Amino acid sequence: MIRTILISILLFCSISTVFSQQADITLKGSILDAQTKEQLPGATIRIAALKRAGGARLDGTFSIDKLPAGTYHLQVSYVGYKTLDTTIHLTSNVFIGLLLNSNARDLKTVNINTKRNAESSQAAKKAEMLAGNVMNIVSAKAIQLSPDITIANVLQRVSGVSLERSSSGDGRYAIIRGMDQRYNYTLINGVKIPSPDNKNRYVPLDIFPADLVERVEVNKTLTPDMEGDAIGGTVNMVMKNAPDRLYLNGSLSTGYSQTLLERPFDYFPTGAINKQSPYEMHGPNYQAQPDDFTRDNLNYTKKYFTPNAIGSLSVGNRFFNNKLGIMLGASYQHTYKGYHSIFNPGEYTDRDNADGYLFIKHAYQRDYSTAITRTGLNAKVDYRFNENNKISLYSFTAILEEAQARIGRDTLPYTPRTGPGTGQVWYKFRSKYQHQSINSTTLQGEHWLLSQHLQLNWSGVYAKAANRIPDLTEYGYDGGFYADGTQKDPYLHPNIVQRYNRTWWKNNDRDYAGYANAAYYATIADLPFKFSLGGMYRAKHRDNFYQNYNMDNVADGSGLQQWVDIYHFKWGVINPAGSPAEANNYRADENVAAGYGMVKVTIRKLEAIVGVRAENTDQQFDTDVPPTQAGKTGSINYTDVLPSVHLKYLLNSRTNLRLSYFSSISRPGYFEIVPYNFTGDEWDERGNPMLKHTTANNFDFRYEFFPKPDEQLLIGAFYKNIQNPIEYGFSQTGVQSQLVYQPSNFGDATNFGFELVYEKYIRNFGIRGNYTYTNSSIETSKLKTFNRIYVDPAPLEKRPLQGQSAHIANVSLLYKNPVLGLDMQLAWQFTGKRIVLVSPYYGMDYWQKDMNLFDISAEKKLDKHFVVFAKIQNLLNTPYQVYIKSVADNQALIPFQQKGSETLAQKDVYGQNYQLGVRFVL
């Protein structure tokens, strides 16, 4: 009996062991593109007989465990690829490689890449590796998974790029390698676009929604076929192209601002604003009356429910045997934002027998409520006549509308105080509505001749940018509890309406441009050559309109009127004709003609691009100042010859060494060369018709390693020698009344640094990071006084370039689980301290504090077509803080200060922003 039991137990254990071994096989492998060998994260593998499935991780690998031995049918699928059906016999643990073929179809010999591939991170890295210059690319897929919804915020994830933020807290302008936005330019599909800014050239990047692009390219070196007016770099937005098959991608989401969960939104009706000034409506001889100015747009009401509405849709396909391609896209974002601001602007004040000192005259607390509507529309049509001829028509429109209410109070630290709650208080209100738009339409052609040895391409461009700020108004009244020597206790001062302004700004920037390029491919001495030459011409016209009316309190029988509400006081118009004879009313024309020659040759593992570009700039301006006033009209003309050399050495198929040199320029702003003159209490501000354009010699080195298609290690260094950089400073005459503050050229400046980019994936986890160190130096003249007399000559102060942070870093932690259909990303972005405003006084520059931002995003795949996603920006509610490196010497207490060697000048608290939505993909 015992023997039978023991035999039975041994037999059972043996069977169990065998079964366990048979059901404990692990199938591992990788899923790759059959042609490019790129990893395909998210691809699925199914074993129908066992009802088991797995998915490729971020590194393209998969694993399915606890499988019994046997022969099974495998089905492997991925969007944009042909499904793979194969059979495998499992007897033990095994690792297999699975290759999927793209669904791309050929038009004769013309290959059309799938839409899915063009938007992938692998395609972006492949383009970086093959490029002839130093660049970084952010793919549409990376943007989709990121927390960002505008192009500006997307760029803060790129190495060497930081942002200058708008009054709503969003990023607006890109600072590339420490070079202010004046040293960079923006393109759409490789064509430069105009700016809606009323004085400058640079483009506000928050006008562009992020969900219409195929990729964003940041070029850090320039080849001869690129326009030469960038010292920091360029931003090129490549919009979605027509796919090889039906493409449909849409999303709909909502969200909320944490600040507006805690307080209501201050609303004013933008429809009540007069879009035209009295001068425009009635003519130049009209005398404006008080009733010509509306009041409804200055009356604020509370809104308690302000959800965001965000949506996008892109659809495209090819027709007529793939000859005709069409892609249409639209994006709409209507968001509400609120934030609280502390603003303590400093003044330089003289004193006896000592240096001047920092004095805080105002202590503002402001609440902002901003409604932002961002609209993007793009359309592209291309037609392929045959393998040698193709034309395309592309049009893009971006519109940004902002309605902002600012409600604040100023406790005026310089007024008499006997304790907390006493002293004069100003209550101030501002209504601002701004409408900006950019439209670019391009007709392009591409042709191959001489048995495809000669390539010709051309572009005709019409582009326009516009800006409207109608009836910008800030009004207010003063009050508070006053204390003086005549009364024992503080008394309540009546609320007296103060003088204020109403201003209309309007400007248009229009471009007509043509581009033509030719490239000849030849083999000489068994070496492949590409000879290129081309040219461009752009005619730009800009006009700027400005009207300002000064309004004043009209005294009644009892004296100046007291504040009741916006409807119950009278005002008078001090200047009923407005301000027609103003330098702010100007017209400018700029014609740029350029030509280049370039040779590209590959000598074994060395690829060299050598060439030169010549650009001629011709500018004219005309202002509305009287003809007798100097500087009513003017012109400037100059020509630059810009050589460049780009070397790329292929250590192996995955590793590059790059060495580059290029010469480039930066043109002054349109208004900076206009000899305007604004009279001030301490000095005059003046334009500078003698202002020179900036030139630079730029050197770059980069090591590139791409161990896998979606991984990279980039290590680079750069050096820039800048001649005639443009900064604002003083032209010192030795007489205080003749001090002039104006844009000037301040000798030479240097800017150097290094960059590190790293991206790595292990199973379901990934890390993406970059770090940039930048060091720049410039000397400018500053004002300084001793014993109430200006030091002559004005001292020079050495400092970094405005906007340059010594340290910039980004790290994103990624998680992808294809089985669960889950993607998550936690992003950290660090911007080191930097100068945000150059003061005219010695030691009084405004510095932004170090800033750490955390954002998080996630998406969950519901089925083959639907995905739900969530994003949170500014997770830890990081404030934006600005300080002056000097302690204010006020007798009265300045609020919100901490002990130390600096003074807090500004602190903006934005709160978190939440977004939840669903995406559809076909």
SVG drawing of the C-alpha trace seen along z (x, -y; Angstrom):
<svg xmlns="http://www.w3.org/2000/svg" viewBox="-23 -124 62 126">
<polyline fill="none" stroke="black" stroke-width="0.4" points="0.0,0.0 2.7,-2.4 4.7,-1.4 1.7,-2.2 1.2,-5.6 4.9,-6.5 4.9,-5.4 1.7,-7.5 3.3,-10.5 6.5,-10.2 4.5,-9.7 2.3,-12.8 5.4,-14.9 7.0,-13.8 3.9,-14.6 3.5,-17.9 7.2,-18.7 6.8,-17.9 3.6,-19.9 5.2,-22.8 8.2,-22.7 5.9,-22.4 3.7,-25.4 6.7,-27.6 8.2,-28.5 8.9,-32.2 8.7,-33.7 10.8,-36.8 11.7,-38.8 11.8,-42.2 9.5,-43.7 11.2,-45.9 10.6,-47.6 11.8,-45.2 13.6,-47.9 14.9,-50.5 15.2,-48.1 13.5,-50.7 11.9,-49.5 8.1,-49.5 7.0,-50.1 3.3,-49.4 3.2,-46.6 1.0,-43.6 1.7,-39.9 -1.2,-37.4 -1.3,-33.6 -5.0,-33.0 -5.0,-29.3 -4.0,-30.3 -5.8,-33.6 -2.5,-35.3 -1.1,-38.5 1.8,-40.8 3.1,-44.2 6.4,-45.7 7.9,-47.9 9.6,-51.3 12.8,-49.4 10.8,-47.3 11.1,-44.0 8.3,-41.9 7.9,-39.0 5.1,-36.4 5.7,-33.9 4.1,-30.7 3.5,-29.2 3.1,-25.4 5.2,-23.6 3.7,-23.2 3.3,-24.6 1.4,-27.9 0.2,-30.5 1.5,-34.0 -0.2,-37.2 1.8,-40.4 0.3,-43.8 1.1,-47.5 -0.6,-50.6 0.7,-51.5 2.2,-48.0 1.1,-44.7 0.0,-42.1 2.5,-39.3 1.2,-35.7 3.8,-33.0 4.1,-29.7 6.5,-28.8 7.3,-25.6 8.0,-26.1 10.1,-23.5 12.1,-25.8 12.7,-29.5 13.4,-31.3 14.2,-34.8 12.9,-35.7 13.1,-38.7 10.0,-39.7 10.1,-42.0 7.0,-44.0 6.7,-45.5 5.3,-49.0 2.0,-49.6 3.7,-52.2 2.9,-52.0 5.0,-53.2 4.0,-55.7 6.2,-54.1 9.6,-54.7 8.6,-57.5 8.4,-56.2 5.8,-57.7 6.4,-57.2 3.6,-56.2 2.1,-58.9 2.7,-56.9 6.5,-56.7 6.8,-60.4 5.4,-61.4 7.4,-58.9 10.3,-59.6 12.4,-57.1 11.9,-59.0 13.0,-62.2 16.2,-60.7 16.9,-59.3 16.6,-62.8 18.9,-64.2 21.5,-61.5 21.3,-62.1 21.1,-65.9 24.0,-68.0 23.9,-70.4 23.5,-70.3 19.8,-70.1 17.3,-68.7 13.9,-67.4 10.7,-66.9 8.3,-64.4 4.5,-64.6 4.4,-61.5 6.6,-63.0 4.4,-66.1 1.3,-64.0 2.6,-62.3 4.0,-65.5 2.1,-67.8 2.4,-70.7 -0.3,-72.1 1.6,-75.0 4.8,-75.1 6.4,-77.5 6.0,-75.1 7.2,-72.1 10.5,-73.9 11.4,-74.1 12.0,-70.3 14.8,-70.8 18.4,-71.1 19.7,-74.6 16.3,-76.2 14.6,-78.3 11.5,-80.5 10.5,-84.0 6.9,-83.9 3.9,-86.0 1.7,-87.8 -0.5,-84.7 2.4,-82.5 2.7,-80.5 6.0,-80.4 6.1,-82.9 9.6,-83.4 12.4,-80.9 15.9,-81.7 18.4,-79.4 21.8,-78.7 21.5,-81.9 20.8,-84.1 17.8,-86.4 14.8,-86.0 16.1,-88.9 19.0,-86.5 16.6,-83.7 14.0,-83.3 10.9,-81.1 9.9,-79.1 6.9,-77.1 7.9,-74.2 11.3,-75.9 9.9,-79.3 10.4,-82.3 7.2,-83.9 6.6,-87.5 5.9,-88.7 2.9,-90.4 5.0,-92.2 4.5,-95.9 8.2,-96.8 10.3,-93.6 11.0,-90.8 10.6,-87.8 7.5,-85.6 5.4,-84.7 5.5,-81.0 2.5,-80.6 0.3,-81.5 0.9,-78.0 -1.1,-75.0 1.1,-71.9 -1.3,-69.3 -0.9,-70.3 2.8,-69.7 4.5,-66.6 7.7,-67.6 9.5,-70.7 13.1,-71.3 15.6,-73.4 18.5,-74.2 21.6,-75.3 24.0,-75.7 23.2,-77.2 24.1,-75.8 24.5,-78.2 21.0,-77.4 19.4,-78.7 18.7,-82.4 21.6,-83.9 20.0,-86.1 20.2,-83.7 23.0,-83.6 21.2,-81.4 19.3,-79.2 16.0,-78.7 12.7,-77.0 11.1,-75.2 7.6,-73.8 7.0,-71.0 3.2,-70.7 1.4,-67.4 1.8,-66.1 -0.6,-64.1 -0.3,-60.4 -0.2,-57.3 -3.6,-56.2 -6.6,-57.5 -5.4,-59.4 -7.8,-60.6 -6.7,-62.0 -8.9,-64.0 -9.1,-64.9 -11.5,-66.7 -10.7,-67.7 -11.6,-70.0 -9.8,-71.3 -9.6,-73.9 -7.2,-76.3 -6.5,-75.6 -6.5,-79.4 -10.0,-79.7 -11.2,-76.9 -10.2,-79.1 -11.5,-82.5 -13.9,-83.6 -12.8,-84.9 -13.0,-88.7 -14.8,-89.1 -15.4,-92.1 -17.3,-92.0 -14.8,-92.3 -17.7,-93.0 -18.1,-96.4 -14.7,-97.6 -14.5,-100.1 -12.2,-98.4 -11.3,-101.8 -10.2,-105.0 -12.1,-108.2 -9.3,-109.3 -10.0,-106.2 -13.8,-106.5 -14.1,-110.2 -10.9,-111.4 -7.7,-113.2 -9.5,-116.5 -12.0,-115.1 -11.9,-116.4 -12.8,-113.4 -15.6,-113.8 -16.0,-111.9 -19.0,-110.0 -16.8,-108.6 -15.3,-106.2 -17.1,-103.1 -17.5,-102.2 -18.9,-98.6 -15.5,-97.1 -14.2,-98.7 -17.0,-97.0 -16.0,-93.7 -18.3,-90.9 -17.6,-87.5 -17.7,-84.2 -17.8,-81.2 -17.6,-78.4 -14.8,-78.6 -14.0,-75.2 -11.5,-75.0 -12.5,-73.6 -9.7,-72.1 -10.2,-70.2 -8.3,-69.3 -8.9,-67.3 -6.6,-66.3 -7.7,-64.3 -5.8,-63.3 -5.6,-60.8 -4.2,-60.3 -6.4,-60.0 -6.1,-59.2 -3.6,-56.4 -1.7,-58.3 -1.0,-61.3 -3.1,-63.8 -2.5,-64.2 -4.7,-66.3 -4.2,-67.0 -6.5,-69.3 -6.1,-70.2 -7.8,-72.4 -7.1,-73.2 -9.2,-75.2 -8.2,-76.0 -10.3,-78.2 -8.7,-78.4 -9.2,-80.5 -6.2,-81.3 -5.9,-83.3 -2.9,-84.2 -1.8,-86.4 1.2,-88.8 3.3,-90.8 5.2,-93.6 7.6,-96.0 9.4,-98.0 12.6,-99.6 13.9,-103.1 17.4,-104.5 17.4,-107.4 20.2,-110.0 21.4,-111.0 24.0,-113.3 27.6,-112.3 27.0,-108.7 26.2,-106.5 22.6,-106.3 20.5,-103.5 17.5,-101.3 14.2,-102.6 10.8,-100.8 8.1,-103.4 5.2,-101.0 4.0,-97.7 1.5,-96.3 -0.7,-93.2 -2.5,-92.2 -5.0,-89.5 -5.0,-88.6 -7.9,-86.9 -7.1,-85.9 -9.3,-84.2 -7.2,-82.8 -8.6,-81.6 -6.0,-79.9 -7.0,-78.8 -4.9,-77.0 -5.8,-76.0 -3.6,-74.2 -4.2,-72.8 -1.8,-71.1 -2.4,-69.8 0.3,-68.1 0.1,-66.6 2.7,-64.2 2.6,-64.4 5.2,-61.6 8.3,-60.5 10.1,-63.7 7.6,-66.5 5.6,-67.5 3.9,-70.7 2.3,-71.5 0.2,-74.3 0.3,-74.9 -1.6,-77.4 -1.4,-77.9 -3.3,-80.4 -2.8,-80.9 -4.9,-83.3 -4.4,-84.2 -6.9,-86.2 -6.4,-87.3 -8.8,-89.2 -7.2,-90.1 -8.6,-91.8 -6.0,-93.1 -7.3,-94.3 -4.7,-95.6 -3.9,-97.8 -0.7,-99.8 0.1,-100.4 2.7,-103.1 5.5,-102.5 6.8,-106.0 3.6,-107.6 3.3,-108.5 2.5,-105.4 1.9,-104.9 1.4,-101.2 -0.2,-98.3 -3.2,-99.4 -2.3,-103.0 -1.0,-105.0 -2.2,-105.9 -3.6,-103.2 -4.2,-103.3 -6.8,-100.9 -6.1,-100.2 -8.0,-98.3 -6.9,-97.4 -8.8,-95.9 -6.7,-94.6 -7.9,-92.8 -5.3,-91.6 -5.8,-89.9 -2.8,-88.5 -2.7,-86.5 -0.2,-84.9 -1.0,-83.6 1.5,-81.9 0.6,-80.6 3.3,-78.8 3.2,-77.4 6.2,-75.0 7.5,-72.9 10.1,-70.1 11.5,-68.8 14.1,-66.3 16.0,-66.6 18.9,-65.0 18.0,-61.4 17.6,-62.6 21.0,-64.3 19.6,-67.8 17.1,-68.8 15.2,-72.1 12.9,-73.4 11.1,-76.8 8.7,-78.5 6.4,-81.5 5.3,-82.9 2.7,-85.3 2.7,-85.8 1.0,-88.4 1.1,-89.0 -1.3,-91.4 -1.7,-92.7 -4.6,-94.6 -4.8,-96.1 -7.9,-98.3 -8.7,-100.6 -6.1,-99.5 -7.3,-101.1 -6.0,-101.4 -7.9,-103.5 -8.0,-103.9 -8.6,-105.9 -6.7,-106.5 -7.7,-106.3 -6.6,-104.6 -6.1,-105.7 -3.8,-108.7 -1.8,-109.8 -0.2,-113.2 0.9,-115.6 -2.3,-117.5 -4.5,-114.6 -4.1,-112.1 -5.6,-109.1 -5.4,-108.1 -8.3,-109.3 -10.0,-107.8 -9.0,-109.6 -11.8,-109.9 -11.5,-107.7 -10.5,-110.2 -10.6,-109.3 -7.2,-109.6 -6.0,-110.5 -5.7,-107.7 -5.0,-106.8 -6.9,-105.0 -4.7,-103.6 -5.1,-101.9 -2.3,-99.9 -2.4,-98.3 0.3,-96.9 0.6,-94.8 3.6,-92.9 3.4,-91.7 5.9,-89.5 6.2,-88.6 9.0,-86.1 10.4,-83.9 13.0,-81.1 14.8,-79.1 17.3,-76.3 19.2,-74.0 21.3,-70.9 23.4,-68.8 24.5,-65.3 27.7,-63.9 30.4,-61.3 34.0,-62.6 36.9,-60.3 34.5,-57.8 33.4,-60.4 29.7,-61.5 29.3,-65.3 26.3,-67.5 26.6,-71.1 24.0,-73.5 23.2,-77.1 20.2,-79.2 18.7,-82.6 15.8,-84.3 14.2,-87.7 11.7,-89.0 9.9,-92.3 8.5,-93.2 6.2,-96.1 5.3,-97.0 2.9,-99.7 2.3,-100.7 -0.7,-102.7 -0.8,-104.3 -3.3,-106.6 -3.4,-107.7 -6.0,-109.8 -5.4,-111.2 -8.4,-111.4 -8.8,-113.4 -11.2,-113.8 -13.6,-116.7 -14.1,-118.6 -17.6,-119.2 -18.9,-121.8 -17.3,-120.1 -13.9,-119.5 -12.5,-116.4 -15.0,-113.6 -15.0,-110.6 -15.2,-107.0 -18.6,-105.3 -18.4,-103.0 -17.4,-103.2 -20.7,-104.7 -20.9,-107.5 -18.2,-110.0 -17.3,-112.4 -14.1,-112.6 -12.6,-115.1 -10.3,-114.5 -7.0,-116.4 -5.9,-115.8 -9.0,-115.4 -7.0,-115.1 -5.2,-112.1 -1.5,-111.7 -1.2,-111.8 2.2,-113.4 3.9,-110.4 7.0,-108.3 4.9,-105.3 3.0,-105.8 5.5,-104.6 5.9,-102.6 8.9,-100.4 10.0,-98.5 12.8,-95.9 14.0,-94.1 16.4,-91.2 18.1,-89.6 20.4,-86.6 22.3,-84.0 24.5,-81.0 26.7,-78.4 27.4,-75.1 29.2,-71.8 28.5,-68.5 31.0,-65.7 31.4,-62.3 34.9,-60.9 34.7,-57.5 33.3,-58.2 33.7,-62.0 30.8,-64.1 31.6,-67.8 29.4,-70.7 31.3,-73.9 29.7,-77.0 29.1,-80.7 26.0,-82.9 25.6,-86.6 22.7,-88.7 21.9,-92.3 19.5,-94.2 17.8,-97.4 15.6,-99.2 13.6,-102.4 11.2,-104.0 8.8,-106.9 7.1,-108.3 4.3,-110.7 6.5,-113.2 6.4,-116.7 8.6,-117.2 10.7,-119.7 11.7,-117.2 14.9,-115.2 14.4,-111.6 11.1,-111.7 12.5,-109.4 15.6,-107.3 17.2,-104.3 20.1,-101.8 21.7,-99.3 24.4,-96.7 25.7,-93.4 27.1,-90.4 29.1,-87.5 28.5,-84.5 30.8,-81.4 30.3,-78.1 31.9,-74.7 30.1,-71.6 32.0,-68.3 30.4,-65.0 32.6,-61.9 30.9,-58.5 32.7,-56.5 30.3,-53.7 26.7,-53.3 25.4,-54.6 28.0,-57.2 28.8,-60.7 31.4,-63.3 30.4,-66.9 32.5,-70.0 30.9,-73.2 31.7,-76.8 29.2,-79.4 29.0,-83.1 25.6,-84.8 23.9,-88.1 21.1,-89.6 19.2,-92.7 17.9,-95.5 14.2,-95.7 12.2,-97.8 11.5,-100.5 15.0,-100.6 16.5,-102.5 13.6,-105.0 14.9,-108.2 11.9,-108.6 12.3,-110.6 10.3,-110.0 10.9,-112.7 11.3,-111.4 11.8,-113.0 15.4,-111.8 16.4,-111.2 15.1,-110.8 14.6,-107.5 15.5,-107.7 15.9,-105.5 19.2,-105.0 19.4,-105.4 23.2,-104.7 22.6,-101.3 24.6,-98.6 23.4,-95.0 25.1,-92.3 27.5,-89.7 28.9,-86.6 31.3,-83.7 30.0,-80.5 31.8,-77.2 30.2,-73.9 31.3,-70.3 29.1,-67.4 29.5,-63.7 26.4,-61.7 25.6,-58.0 22.4,-56.3 22.6,-52.8 19.0,-52.0 16.5,-53.8 14.8,-55.5 17.9,-56.1 20.6,-58.6 23.6,-60.2 24.7,-63.6 27.6,-65.6 28.3,-69.0 30.1,-72.3 29.7,-75.7 31.5,-79.1 30.2,-82.3 32.1,-85.5 29.6,-88.3 30.4,-91.7 28.2,-94.7 25.6,-93.0 22.5,-95.2 21.7,-96.2 20.0,-99.1 22.3,-101.6 23.2,-105.3 24.9,-107.7 26.6,-109.8 27.0,-113.5 28.1,-114.7 25.0,-116.8 22.1,-115.2 19.4,-116.8 21.0,-115.4 21.2,-111.7 19.9,-109.5 18.7,-105.9 18.8,-104.0 19.7,-100.7 23.4,-100.7 26.2,-98.5 28.5,-97.6 31.8,-96.3 32.0,-92.5 30.5,-89.7 31.3,-86.0 29.0,-83.1 30.1,-79.5 28.9,-76.4 28.2,-72.6 25.2,-70.4 24.4,-66.8 21.4,-64.8 20.6,-61.3 17.7,-59.0 17.5,-55.3 14.8,-52.6 14.8,-49.4 11.8,-47.2 8.8,-49.3 10.8,-52.3 12.6,-55.1 14.5,-58.2 15.0,-61.3 17.1,-64.2 19.4,-67.0 21.6,-69.6 23.1,-72.8 25.8,-75.1 26.1,-78.5 28.5,-81.4 28.2,-84.8 29.7,-88.1 29.1,-91.7 30.0,-95.2 27.5,-98.1 27.5,-101.6 25.3,-102.2 24.2,-105.2 25.5,-105.8 25.5,-108.9 27.5,-110.1 26.4,-113.0 23.4,-113.5 25.7,-114.0 26.0,-111.5 29.4,-109.8 31.1,-110.9 32.1,-108.9 29.3,-106.4 30.8,-103.2 30.8,-100.0 29.3,-96.8 30.1,-93.3 27.2,-90.9 25.7,-87.9 23.5,-88.5 19.9,-89.2 17.9,-86.0 20.9,-83.7 20.8,-81.1 24.1,-79.4 22.2,-76.1 19.2,-74.6 18.1,-71.0 15.2,-68.7 14.5,-65.1 11.5,-63.0 10.7,-59.7 8.7,-57.5 6.6,-54.4 4.9,-52.3 2.9,-49.1 1.6,-47.9 -0.5,-45.2 -2.4,-47.7 -2.2,-50.3 -0.7,-52.8 1.8,-55.6 2.9,-57.9 5.5,-60.7 6.8,-62.8 8.7,-65.9 11.1,-68.2 12.3,-71.4 14.9,-73.6 15.9,-77.1 18.7,-78.8 18.8,-82.4 19.1,-84.9 18.6,-88.6 15.1,-89.4 15.4,-93.1 18.5,-95.2 18.3,-98.3 19.9,-101.6 21.5,-101.8 24.6,-100.2 23.9,-97.0 20.1,-97.3 19.4,-94.6 16.3,-92.4 17.1,-88.7 14.8,-85.7 15.3,-83.2 16.0,-79.5 12.8,-77.8 11.9,-74.2 8.7,-73.1 7.1,-69.6 4.5,-68.4 2.8,-65.0 0.9,-63.4 -0.7,-60.0 -2.8,-58.2 -4.7,-54.9 -5.6,-53.1 -9.3,-52.0 -9.4,-50.0 -7.9,-50.1 -9.0,-53.7 -9.8,-55.5 -7.4,-56.8 -8.2,-58.7 -5.5,-61.2 -4.7,-63.5 -2.2,-66.3 -1.3,-68.5 1.0,-71.5 3.0,-73.1 2.4,-70.2 4.0,-71.9 2.7,-75.4 6.2,-76.8 6.1,-80.7 7.9,-82.9 10.2,-85.2 12.3,-88.2 14.7,-90.0 17.3,-92.9 20.7,-92.1 20.5,-95.0 18.6,-95.8 16.1,-98.5 16.6,-101.4 13.0,-102.3 12.0,-103.6 8.6,-102.0 8.2,-98.2 8.2,-96.7 5.8,-93.6 6.8,-90.1 10.6,-90.6 13.0,-88.2 16.2,-89.0 19.2,-88.9 21.2,-90.8 18.4,-91.2 15.0,-92.7 12.0,-90.8 10.7,-92.7 8.1,-90.3 6.4,-87.1 3.7,-85.5 1.8,-82.4 0.0,-80.6 -1.4,-77.5 -1.8,-74.1 -3.7,-73.6 -5.6,-70.3 -6.6,-68.7 -8.7,-65.5 -9.7,-64.3 -10.2,-61.6 -8.3,-61.0 -9.4,-59.2 -6.9,-57.7 -7.6,-55.8"/>
</svg>
